[in-house]
Amino acid sequence: MQTSAGERRQVVVIGAGPSGSIASALLRARGHDVLVLERQKFPRFSIGESLLVHCLDFVAEAGMIEAVDAAGFQAKNGAAFAWGERYSDYDFGERFTPGAGRATTYQVQRATFDKVLADEAERQGVEIRYEVEIVSVGRTNGHRTLAARAADGEVRTIEADFVLDGSGFGRTLPRLLELETPSAFPARQSIFTHVADRIPGGAFDRKKIRVTVHPQFHDVWYWLIPFAKGRSSLGVVASKEFLSRYPGTPEQRLRTLVGEDPGLSSLLAGAEWDTPVRELSGYAANVKAMHGPGFALLGNAAEFLDPVFSSGVTIAMRSASMAVAVLDRQLRGESVDWARDFEQPLRRGVDCFRTYVEAWYDGRFQTVVFSQGQTDDIRRMISSILAGYAWDERNPFVAQPERRLSALAAWCSKQ
Ligand SMILES: Cc1cc2nc3c(=O)[nH]c(=O)nc-3n(C[C@H](O)[C@H](O)[C@H](O)COP(=O)(O)OP(=O)(O)OC[C@H]3O[C@@H](n4cnc5c(N)ncnc54)[C@H](O)[C@@H]3O)c2cc1C
């Protein structure tokens, strides 16, 4: 391994996923020097394909909305839930929190989406170096020292006044600085692929993610995320223990599980399985702190809850926007309070999603979703959370999620 002398930068961002691209573009727009180091070459596969409306507020803030609108992604206007004969859907146009007023978002192949965002950041003047991996981090005289390994094995030292970690499931700084703590969620696993779905026109609303609850096991669920041009993402999520009962290759296991739900298997009867099936497990994670001297953690590098509400990219982008607001002030010489201005307010929304994730797996949220008894007002409040507005405390289901949801579930179960 060859090591060479370093360079000094104001901000280094680790990773060019959604959190890294949004954070770097926002910093550049405020006049700061920023370098992004990404260990892979783009385009590259990533999971997390169903976006929420709120995440487009940050895409717009970063000046990237025209590029995303022009990329030809499948429009998404809500979320649909199916359980046997039961079906319920929520429309993002009918929601409590207006945000920037968009009624729709997108369902995206992340290889393309992440490249659109990274290319936009570069077009705005951000420097991105691909195939460079951060392998260690230190601290000298008040700044951070990063060891960055290039594809040829050479390791360069880069000094930064501040480091934003947007490395997602790479969890670079949590690993290197020993910030990791276990998630309170049980270990779950996901098996997924992309298919040419061949779903007949009209059989299914392509503008919604379809979340199907397993006919017998309410804590096992499938996603069907339609993309443009007749393709879909298909996956199942269950506990590791449950999935260990299914033998065979990942494709055989996913096919068997899809076969257990008559509605899903009928929709996908003509599907062409043309993409290798992947598995991911143990993705839920947490950290002791989301910031420290000379660094802050973005998106999944900090915490990942669960895929059920498609909240990951929204949390990643929201964390980027919030971190940049604080870092901009710090770089201009103001004294800032990362706990008060970044971690605490970010965690409030994440904790709101957490309540809904817990209520999904213990069945309370499913009782609500499939109940016919919700008023239009309540549907708008729930729809707002499903659209990503989990930080709007004017929404009673955000301000007091546990109390409101439990009361509503109890009421719905008596209807
Ligand atoms: C099964 C599953 C389904 C999901 N479905 C959804 C969904 O439908 N909607 C949704 O919004 N979210 C979903 N998510 C969550 C989503 O995948 C993440 O929340 C999102 O990708 C986080 O974005 P990010 O920018 O934080 O990190 P990432 O998108 O993971 O980007 C991190 C980047 O950092 C790079 N990197 C990592 N380590 C290093 C290093 N040491 N040096 C340099 N570069 C590095 C990586 O190569 C990568 O490009 C899902 C997650 C799972 C597990």
Ligand as a Chemical Component Dictionary entry (heavy atoms), coordinates in Angstrom:
data_LIG
# 
_chem_comp.id                   LIG 
_chem_comp.type                 NON-POLYMER 
_chem_comp.pdbx_formal_charge   0 
_chem_comp.three_letter_code    LIG 
# 
loop_
_chem_comp_atom.comp_id 
_chem_comp_atom.atom_id 
_chem_comp_atom.alt_atom_id 
_chem_comp_atom.type_symbol 
_chem_comp_atom.charge 
_chem_comp_atom.model_Cartn_x 
_chem_comp_atom.model_Cartn_y 
_chem_comp_atom.model_Cartn_z 
_chem_comp_atom.pdbx_ordinal 
LIG C1  C1  C 0 -34.773 -3.525 1.967  1  
LIG C2  C2  C 0 -34.744 -2.017 1.954  2  
LIG C3  C3  C 0 -35.722 -1.316 1.235  3  
LIG C4  C4  C 0 -35.719 0.103  1.262  4  
LIG N1  N1  N 0 -36.721 0.774  0.584  5  
LIG C5  C5  C 0 -36.749 2.126  0.632  6  
LIG C6  C6  C 0 -37.743 2.866  -0.096 7  
LIG O1  O1  O 0 -38.614 2.306  -0.767 8  
LIG N2  N2  N 0 -37.692 4.229  -0.014 9  
LIG C7  C7  C 0 -36.737 4.888  0.693  10 
LIG O2  O2  O 0 -36.759 6.125  0.752  11 
LIG N3  N3  N 0 -35.766 4.214  1.352  12 
LIG C8  C8  C 0 -35.742 2.856  1.330  13 
LIG N4  N4  N 0 -34.737 2.194  1.956  14 
LIG C9  C9  C 0 -33.695 2.984  2.630  15 
LIG C10 C10 C 0 -32.686 3.546  1.633  16 
LIG O3  O3  O 0 -32.017 2.487  1.019  17 
LIG C11 C11 C 0 -31.673 4.426  2.383  18 
LIG O4  O4  O 0 -32.301 5.084  3.436  19 
LIG C12 C12 C 0 -31.001 5.476  1.509  20 
LIG O5  O5  O 0 -30.349 4.889  0.430  21 
LIG C13 C13 C 0 -30.003 6.288  2.367  22 
LIG O6  O6  O 0 -29.332 7.228  1.596  23 
LIG P1  P1  P 0 -27.869 7.691  2.026  24 
LIG O7  O7  O 0 -27.515 8.811  1.131  25 
LIG O8  O8  O 0 -27.839 7.885  3.497  26 
LIG O9  O9  O 0 -26.929 6.430  1.752  27 
LIG P2  P2  P 0 -26.680 5.462  0.434  28 
LIG O10 O10 O 0 -27.777 5.693  -0.518 29 
LIG O11 O11 O 0 -26.463 4.137  0.995  30 
LIG O12 O12 O 0 -25.363 6.075  -0.160 31 
LIG C14 C14 C 0 -24.120 5.915  0.505  32 
LIG C15 C15 C 0 -22.963 6.003  -0.467 33 
LIG O13 O13 O 0 -21.744 6.023  0.281  34 
LIG C16 C16 C 0 -20.777 5.215  -0.348 35 
LIG N5  N5  N 0 -19.826 4.771  0.681  36 
LIG C17 C17 C 0 -20.041 3.882  1.688  37 
LIG N6  N6  N 0 -18.937 3.755  2.469  38 
LIG C18 C18 C 0 -17.996 4.587  1.934  39 
LIG C19 C19 C 0 -16.654 4.902  2.292  40 
LIG N7  N7  N 0 -16.058 4.333  3.356  41 
LIG N8  N8  N 0 -15.963 5.796  1.529  42 
LIG C20 C20 C 0 -16.554 6.382  0.458  43 
LIG N9  N9  N 0 -17.839 6.109  0.066  44 
LIG C21 C21 C 0 -18.557 5.238  0.800  45 
LIG C22 C22 C 0 -21.587 4.078  -0.944 46 
LIG O14 O14 O 0 -20.902 3.471  -2.033 47 
LIG C23 C23 C 0 -22.876 4.786  -1.379 48 
LIG O15 O15 O 0 -22.825 5.205  -2.737 49 
LIG C24 C24 C 0 -34.716 0.794  1.964  50 
LIG C25 C25 C 0 -33.740 0.078  2.669  51 
LIG C26 C26 C 0 -33.751 -1.296 2.676  52 
LIG C27 C27 C 0 -32.703 -2.039 3.461  53 
# 
loop_
_chem_comp_bond.comp_id 
_chem_comp_bond.atom_id_1 
_chem_comp_bond.atom_id_2 
_chem_comp_bond.value_order 
_chem_comp_bond.pdbx_ordinal 
LIG C1  C2  SING 1  
LIG C2  C3  SING 2  
LIG C2  C26 DOUB 3  
LIG C3  C4  DOUB 4  
LIG C4  N1  SING 5  
LIG C4  C24 SING 6  
LIG N1  C5  DOUB 7  
LIG C5  C6  SING 8  
LIG C5  C8  SING 9  
LIG C6  O1  DOUB 10 
LIG C6  N2  SING 11 
LIG N2  C7  SING 12 
LIG C7  O2  DOUB 13 
LIG C7  N3  SING 14 
LIG N3  C8  DOUB 15 
LIG C8  N4  SING 16 
LIG N4  C9  SING 17 
LIG N4  C24 SING 18 
LIG C9  C10 SING 19 
LIG C10 O3  SING 20 
LIG C10 C11 SING 21 
LIG C11 O4  SING 22 
LIG C11 C12 SING 23 
LIG C12 O5  SING 24 
LIG C12 C13 SING 25 
LIG C13 O6  SING 26 
LIG O6  P1  SING 27 
LIG P1  O7  DOUB 28 
LIG P1  O8  SING 29 
LIG P1  O9  SING 30 
LIG O9  P2  SING 31 
LIG P2  O10 DOUB 32 
LIG P2  O11 SING 33 
LIG P2  O12 SING 34 
LIG O12 C14 SING 35 
LIG C14 C15 SING 36 
LIG C15 O13 SING 37 
LIG C15 C23 SING 38 
LIG O13 C16 SING 39 
LIG C16 N5  SING 40 
LIG C16 C22 SING 41 
LIG N5  C17 SING 42 
LIG N5  C21 SING 43 
LIG C17 N6  DOUB 44 
LIG N6  C18 SING 45 
LIG C18 C19 SING 46 
LIG C18 C21 DOUB 47 
LIG C19 N7  SING 48 
LIG C19 N8  DOUB 49 
LIG N8  C20 SING 50 
LIG C20 N9  DOUB 51 
LIG N9  C21 SING 52 
LIG C22 O14 SING 53 
LIG C22 C23 SING 54 
LIG C23 O15 SING 55 
LIG C24 C25 DOUB 56 
LIG C25 C26 SING 57 
LIG C26 C27 SING 58 
# 
